Amino acid sequence: MLRSLSRAAFFAFAASAVSLAIPDVASAQQFTATKFDIGGQGNFDYLTADSATGRVFVSRGNRIQVVDGATGKNLGEIPNTPGTHGALIVNSVNHGFTTNRADSTSTMFDVTTLGVLKQIHAGKSGLDGFMYEDATGKVLTINHSPENPPTPGTIVIIDPKSGDVVGTAMTTGSAPEGGVSNGKGRVFINLEDKNAMDVIDTKTWKVVATWPLAPCEGPTGIAMDRAANRIFVGCGKTSLVVDGSSGKIVAQITNGDGVDGIAWDQSQKLLYIPSGADGNVTVVHEDSPDKYTTVATVTTMKGARTISVDPKTHTAYVFTPEYGPAPAPAPGSPPPTGRGRGPRGPMIGAWLFAIKH
């Protein structure tokens, strides 16, 4: 980490670091969060750390911003990805895939050059999450229903070599979110609208079970420890650990609110749960398949709600823009309504946090 910080000093990016030493059950641990201003405009959702290159792919509304995970230096972008939610990297074929909600496409690009190879039409509007199902060698886009009243969500199945759509699956809920695979014929998809999880058979691409996830409300982020056969479900305030065979909830984890994505470091047995509402990341150690210990709460920034981990460097990344004060409302103007954030000032920073263990 000292080497990364010294290199970062050569770039015109604002960087600062905070450290938090936490006594573990066995020994003291230290987590360091390094903060880079990567610049640029645009909203965001998912980000993806590519362990093969050390780059981080950050969604920015109409493009994917690509930065060096060690320095925060901008390395390029994938343009023309309207309403993008993020990018999936499939290193085995050197292809990446975005989910573009605004025009119902997935942009296939060359991971090395970042050049666009193909625009894939992936069903109706609603593209959101994504995953790679390694046992079948397929890319899955996870798509909300755009209908009102809502209809079932869809999973569009793509051949990562050709970029061809080769199938579609339906979910039992209208708002499917994250997905993981056990590599043995099952895909697990969180259903934000049903507080449940669909189990899909990869031979038929049909739902074979739907597991309730109470007390979780609005399950979003998902990860899996295949060795222990445990699925981690990201939820506001209380996340869950689910038995991958039975659907039984075997543990609950207290964390902050406003959780969206979560990340799992298999070799270190660490689960990272970001809180967008509280501006921190809860770090949890898997002591055994059914026992979990919180080993750190790392301060980030409000808004940082998605996360990705590089298993090679054991670095977890979160991102959020920062906005200045909103201008004063005109006299007599009505207050903001609905669920929006209301008026915001200009963007004053675009912060990538690199959390190192």
N, C-alpha and C positions, 0 to 999 in steps of 0.2 A: 504493500500500500504506500510506503514512503516513496518508492520508485515512481508509482503512478502520480503521486502528488507533485513530485519535482518536475515531471514531464508536463503536467497540466499548467504549471506556472508559466510556460513559454507561450500559452495561448491566451487570447484576449477573452477569456470566459471568467465570470465571477465564480470563485470556488471557495468553499469553506468546509470544515470538517468538525464533527462532534463525535465524541466517544462515550460509550456507556459500558462500564464493566459490571457484569452480573455474576454472582456466585452460582455456579451450577451445583447439582447434587454431587458430582464427582470432583470438579475443578472449576476455577474461575474462567469465564469466557469474556471475550471483548468483541463488540460489534462497532464498526466505524462507518458512518454515513458521510460520503463525500458528495458535494453538491456542485453540479455544473449548470450554468446557464447556456442552453443549446440554441437559444434564439428562435426566431421564426414566429409565424402567426398560425392560428387555427385551433379548433377544438381537438379533443383526443378521446381515445378509449383504451384499447389494448396496446401493449408494447411487447416486443419479443427479443430476447437475447439469443444470439447465434453463437454457440460455443465453438464452432469451427473457425470463425473469423474474428471473434471478440467484438463484433458489431452489435448495436441495438437498433431495432426497427421500431419507430415511434409513429403511431397514427396521428395525423394533423389535419383531419377534416377532408381535404381534397388531394392529399398526397401522403406518402410514407417518408418520414425523415429518417435518414440513416446516419448514425453517429458512432464514433469510437467509444466503446464502453470504458476504456481506461482513462481517456482524456476529455471526453465530451466534445471532441472536434467533429464538425460536420463533414461527412464523407460523400454525401450525395442524397438523392431522393428518387422515389418512384412516383411520377406525376400522374395526374388525371385519374384519381381514385375517388370519385365523388361520394361523400358521406362515408368514408372508409372507417371500419372499426379496428383494423389491424392487419398484420401480415403473418402468415405461417411459412416457416422455412423447412424444406425437405432436402436435406443435404445429399441424400443418396442419389438424387437426380439433378442436383444443383438448380432447383426451381423453387420459387416462392409464390405464394398465393395470397391475395388480399380479399377482404370481404367489403364490397362497396354497396352500401344500403341504398343510395340515392338512385342508382340506375340498374340495380339487380344484377351486377356483374362481379366476377372475380378476375382480377388482373394477374396473369401469370407472368413472372419476370425471371430473368437470369440472376442468380444470387451473386455471381462474381462481378458482372458488369453493371447490374441493376437495370439493364435494358428490358423494356416491355416486349414480351413474346406473343401474348394473346389476351384478348378480352373474352372471358367465358360467361355466357348468359346462364345464370344459375337460378332460374325460377322467378317467382314474384318478389316484389320489394319486401325487405325485412332481413337481409343478410346481416349477421351479427358475429357470432362466435365461429370458431374453426378448430380443427384438430386433424392429426394424422393417425390413421389406423394402420399400424405397422404390420399386423398379421395378414391383412388383405392387400396392403400397399396402396391404400386409397386416401385421398384428401376429402374431408367432410366440411362443408359449410353448414352452419347451424342458423336457421332462419325463422324469425318471428312471423306470425301471421299478420298481413297488412289489412285484413278484412274487418268490417264492423257490421254485425257482431263478429267476434273472432272465430276463425276456423283453426284446425290443427296446424302447428308449425311443421316445417319441413327440414329434412337433412338432404342436401344435394351431394351426390357421390361423384368424385372427379378422379380420373386417371392422372396421376402427377407427371407422367412422362409426356403424354400427348395433350393434356389439358381438356380432353373430351369428357362430357358428362355421361356417366355410365349407369346412373340409377338415382332413385329418389326414395327416401323413407319418410314416414309420417310420425309425428309425436302425438301423445295424447293431450298435451297442453298447447296453448297458443303462443307461449313465450318461452321456448327452449333457450337455454343459455349455454354454459360451458359443457364440454364433453371430454371423457377419457375412455381409454380402452384397456382391458386386462390382457390383451394379446392372445386370448384363448377363446375368441368367438363372442365376446360381449362388449358392447359399448354402453356407457352410462351417461345420460343427459339430464342435467338439472332443468326443472320446469319452474320458472319464476312465478307464474300465475297460479300454479296448483300446490306450491310448497311440497313438491314431490320430485321423484327421479324416475325416468323411464329407463328400462333395460332393453336393449335392442340386440337381436341375434344377427350376427354378421353374415350368416349363410342365407338368410331370407330377407334381411333388413326389415324385419317386423318387430314391433314391441311385444315382448314376452312377459313383462311384469312392470308394474308401477309401484314404487315404494314410497310411502309417506315419510316426510322429513320433519314433522313437528318435534321440537318447538321452533325450528327454523322458519323464518318468514322471508320469502323472496330469495331462494337459493340462487347464487350466481356462480362465483368461482368454484373450480373443481380441480382436484389433483388426485393422484393415486400412488400408494406404495404397493407395487405389484408383488414384491417379495412377501409382504405381510398380508396381502389381499385386503387392504383397507383403503377406502375412498374418503377423501377429505372434502367437505362441503363448506364453502364460504358463506357465512350469514352475518348480518349485523348483530353485534353484541354477543351472540353465542353460535359458534361454528360447530360442526359435527364430524364425527368419525363413524363411518358406516362399514359393516362387514360386507365384502364384495360378493359373498355367496348367498347370504340370507336377507340382506337389506336391514339387518338389525343395527340400531344405533348403539355403539359400544362405548362412546365417550363424547363429552361435550367440552368445548374450549371457550373460555371467556376472552373476548377481544373487543376492539372498538366498533363503532357504528359506521355505516356507509361503506361496507365491504363490497367489492366487485370481483376482481380477480384474486387468486391465491397462487402460491408457488411452493414446490416441494424439491428439496435437495436430497436425493436418494442416498448418496454415500455418507452424508453427514446426519441423515435422519432429522432434518430441520424443516419445519413448515413455517412459511412466511404469510401473515394475514394482514393486508394493509387496510387502514381505516381512513377513508376520505373525509369523514366528519370530524374525527379527532386529530388527524394529522400525525399518525404514527403507524408503525408496523409491529405487530405482535409476533415474536419468534418463539416457536414451540418445538421442544425436542420429543421425539418418539422414544420413550423408555422401553416400551414393549408394545405389541399391537393394540392393547387396550388401555395403556397408561401413557399420559402426556404431561410434560412439565413446561410451563412458560419460563424461558430463560432470559428474555429481554423484551423491552418495549422501546423501540428506536424511534426517536422523533424525526418526522419528515416535514410535511406541510399539508394543511387542509386542502382537499381536492385530490390528493394522491391516493387513488382507490384501486388501481390495477397494478400488476407486478409480474416480473419474469425473472427466473434465476438461470445463471450460467453455471452448469454443473462442473465445468472444468476449472474455473477460477473461484467457484463458490461465492459469487457475487450476485446479490439480488438487486433489481432495478425497479424504481417507481418514478413516475413523472407527473407533473402538473404545471399548468401555466399559473402565473400570479398576476392579479389585476390591481391597479391603483384604485383610489376612492372614486365612487361614482359621482358624476356632476350633480349639483343640487337640482331638484325637480323644479320645473316652472311653477310659478304661483298658481294654485287652483288645480293642478294636475292630479288625477286620481292615483291612489297607491297601486303598486303592482298586484296583479291577481293571479290565481292559478298556482301551479307548482314551479314556475320559473324563478330564477334567482333575482329577477328585477334588473335594473340598470347597473352596469359595471363601468369602471373607468378603463383607461387604456392598459394593455398588457405591459407589465414592467419586468417580466422575467418568465422564462420557460425552463423549469428546473427538473433536471434529471438527477436523481439520488442513486448512488451506488453504495449498497450496504454490504460490507465485507466482514466475513467472520474469520 
